[in-house]
Amino acid sequence: MPWVDACAIDDIDEEDLIRFDHGDKTYAIYRSPDDEYFCTDGKCTHEDVHLENGLVMEYEIECPKHNATFDYRTGEAMRAPACVNLNTYAVKVEGDRVWIEV
Protein backbone atom coordinates (compact mmCIF):
# COMPACT_ATOMS: atom_id res chain seq x y z
CA MET A 1 0.00 0.00 0.00
CA PRO A 2 1.39 3.44 -0.87
CA TRP A 3 1.84 6.25 1.63
CA VAL A 4 0.32 9.58 0.64
CA ASP A 5 1.30 13.01 1.98
CA ALA A 6 -2.06 14.23 3.30
CA CYS A 7 -1.45 17.49 5.19
CA ALA A 8 0.75 19.46 7.56
CA ILE A 9 0.46 18.68 11.26
CA ASP A 10 -0.68 22.26 11.91
CA ASP A 11 -3.54 21.94 9.40
CA ILE A 12 -5.54 20.09 12.06
CA ASP A 13 -6.42 21.64 15.41
CA GLU A 14 -6.36 19.48 18.53
CA GLU A 15 -9.61 17.48 18.86
CA ASP A 16 -10.57 18.25 15.27
CA LEU A 17 -10.40 16.73 11.81
CA ILE A 18 -9.87 17.64 8.19
CA ARG A 19 -11.21 16.07 5.04
CA PHE A 20 -8.70 14.60 2.61
CA ASP A 21 -9.70 13.42 -0.86
CA HIS A 22 -7.44 11.07 -2.79
CA GLY A 23 -8.50 9.43 -6.03
CA ASP A 24 -12.18 8.61 -5.71
CA LYS A 25 -12.07 8.19 -1.91
CA THR A 26 -12.64 10.61 0.97
CA TYR A 27 -10.76 10.30 4.26
CA ALA A 28 -11.00 12.06 7.62
CA ILE A 29 -7.75 12.80 9.45
CA TYR A 30 -8.00 13.51 13.18
CA ARG A 31 -5.73 15.07 15.79
CA SER A 32 -6.37 13.63 19.24
CA PRO A 33 -6.13 15.41 22.60
CA ASP A 34 -2.83 13.49 23.02
CA ASP A 35 -1.47 15.09 19.82
CA GLU A 36 -1.67 11.82 17.89
CA TYR A 37 -3.06 11.51 14.35
CA PHE A 38 -5.62 9.00 13.07
CA CYS A 39 -7.41 8.38 9.77
CA THR A 40 -10.79 6.85 8.91
CA ASP A 41 -13.16 6.79 5.98
CA GLY A 42 -14.44 10.31 5.44
CA LYS A 43 -18.12 9.38 5.21
CA CYS A 44 -20.54 8.02 7.77
CA THR A 45 -21.48 4.39 7.23
CA HIS A 46 -25.13 5.15 7.95
CA GLU A 47 -26.05 7.44 5.04
CA ASP A 48 -22.79 8.27 3.25
CA VAL A 49 -22.60 11.79 4.78
CA HIS A 50 -19.23 13.55 4.93
CA LEU A 51 -17.84 13.63 8.46
CA GLU A 52 -15.82 16.83 7.92
CA ASN A 53 -18.43 19.00 9.67
CA GLY A 54 -18.95 16.56 12.51
CA LEU A 55 -18.17 17.27 16.13
CA VAL A 56 -14.95 15.74 17.49
CA MET A 57 -15.04 15.08 21.23
CA GLU A 58 -12.00 13.42 22.80
CA TYR A 59 -11.69 10.24 20.68
CA GLU A 60 -15.08 10.25 18.97
CA ILE A 61 -16.48 11.80 15.81
CA GLU A 62 -20.20 12.58 15.67
CA CYS A 63 -21.85 12.53 12.26
CA PRO A 64 -23.38 15.94 11.47
CA LYS A 65 -26.57 14.46 10.02
CA HIS A 66 -28.00 11.87 12.43
CA ASN A 67 -25.57 12.07 15.37
CA ALA A 68 -24.09 8.60 15.02
CA THR A 69 -20.71 8.43 16.74
CA PHE A 70 -17.54 6.49 16.02
CA ASP A 71 -14.29 5.96 17.90
CA TYR A 72 -11.88 7.37 15.33
CA ARG A 73 -8.96 5.35 16.75
CA THR A 74 -10.63 2.02 15.90
CA GLY A 75 -13.49 3.01 13.58
CA GLU A 76 -15.99 1.35 15.93
CA ALA A 77 -19.60 2.54 15.59
CA MET A 78 -20.52 3.72 19.10
CA ARG A 79 -24.07 5.05 18.72
CA ALA A 80 -27.03 4.39 16.43
CA PRO A 81 -28.12 4.88 13.78
CA ALA A 82 -24.69 3.72 12.56
CA CYS A 83 -24.05 0.03 13.09
CA VAL A 84 -21.21 -0.50 10.59
CA ASN A 85 -17.69 0.49 11.62
CA LEU A 86 -15.55 2.98 9.69
CA ASN A 87 -12.43 1.67 7.99
CA THR A 88 -9.22 2.96 9.54
CA TYR A 89 -5.89 3.66 7.87
CA ALA A 90 -2.32 3.72 9.12
CA VAL A 91 -0.90 7.17 9.82
CA LYS A 92 2.67 8.35 10.27
CA VAL A 93 4.16 11.75 10.94
CA GLU A 94 7.42 12.70 9.27
CA GLY A 95 8.73 16.13 10.14
CA ASP A 96 5.73 18.43 9.99
CA ARG A 97 3.73 16.27 7.54
CA VAL A 98 0.99 13.69 8.10
CA TRP A 99 1.05 10.66 5.80
CA ILE A 100 -1.68 8.03 5.41
CA GLU A 101 -1.45 4.55 3.95
CA VAL A 102 -4.14 4.23 1.30
C-alpha atoms as one frame of an Amber mdcrd trajectory, in Angstrom:
protein
   0.000   0.000   0.000   1.393   3.436  -0.873   1.839   6.248   1.634   0.322
   9.582   0.641   1.297  13.010   1.978  -2.062  14.226   3.302  -1.455  17.486
   5.191   0.746  19.461   7.559   0.456  18.678  11.262  -0.679  22.255  11.912
  -3.540  21.937   9.402  -5.541  20.089  12.063  -6.423  21.643  15.413  -6.362
  19.484  18.532  -9.615  17.484  18.863 -10.568  18.249  15.274 -10.400  16.729
  11.806  -9.873  17.644   8.190 -11.210  16.071   5.035  -8.697  14.598   2.610
  -9.698  13.420  -0.862  -7.437  11.066  -2.786  -8.495   9.435  -6.031 -12.181
   8.607  -5.709 -12.074   8.193  -1.909 -12.637  10.615   0.974 -10.760  10.299
   4.260 -10.998  12.060   7.622  -7.749  12.801   9.445  -7.998  13.515  13.177
  -5.726  15.073  15.786  -6.367  13.630  19.238  -6.129  15.410  22.598  -2.835
  13.495  23.019  -1.468  15.093  19.823  -1.672  11.824  17.887  -3.063  11.513
  14.352  -5.625   9.001  13.070  -7.409   8.380   9.770 -10.790   6.847   8.906
 -13.157   6.787   5.983 -14.440  10.308   5.445 -18.117   9.378   5.211 -20.536
   8.021   7.771 -21.479   4.392   7.229 -25.132   5.146   7.950 -26.052   7.442
   5.041 -22.786   8.266   3.254 -22.601  11.787   4.782 -19.226  13.549   4.930
 -17.835  13.632   8.460 -15.825  16.826   7.920 -18.434  19.003   9.671 -18.950
  16.557  12.507 -18.169  17.271  16.134 -14.953  15.743  17.493 -15.036  15.082
  21.231 -12.004  13.422  22.805 -11.688  10.238  20.676 -15.080  10.254  18.967
 -16.482  11.803  15.805 -20.199  12.584  15.672 -21.847  12.531  12.259 -23.380
  15.938  11.473 -26.575  14.456  10.021 -28.001  11.872  12.430 -25.566  12.071
  15.368 -24.087   8.597  15.022 -20.709   8.432  16.743 -17.541   6.491  16.017
 -14.287   5.961  17.899 -11.879   7.367  15.326  -8.963   5.353  16.748 -10.628
   2.022  15.900 -13.487   3.009  13.583 -15.986   1.352  15.932 -19.596   2.542
  15.585 -20.518   3.721  19.097 -24.070   5.053  18.715 -27.028   4.389  16.432
 -28.118   4.879  13.782 -24.689   3.721  12.558 -24.051   0.031  13.094 -21.212
  -0.499  10.593 -17.690   0.491  11.619 -15.549   2.978   9.691 -12.427   1.668
   7.994  -9.225   2.960   9.545  -5.894   3.659   7.868  -2.323   3.721   9.117
  -0.900   7.174   9.824   2.675   8.348  10.269   4.158  11.754  10.941   7.420
  12.698   9.274   8.735  16.132  10.138   5.731  18.432   9.985   3.728  16.273
   7.540   0.987  13.688   8.102   1.053  10.656   5.803  -1.676   8.032   5.410
  -1.450   4.555   3.954  -4.144   4.235   1.301
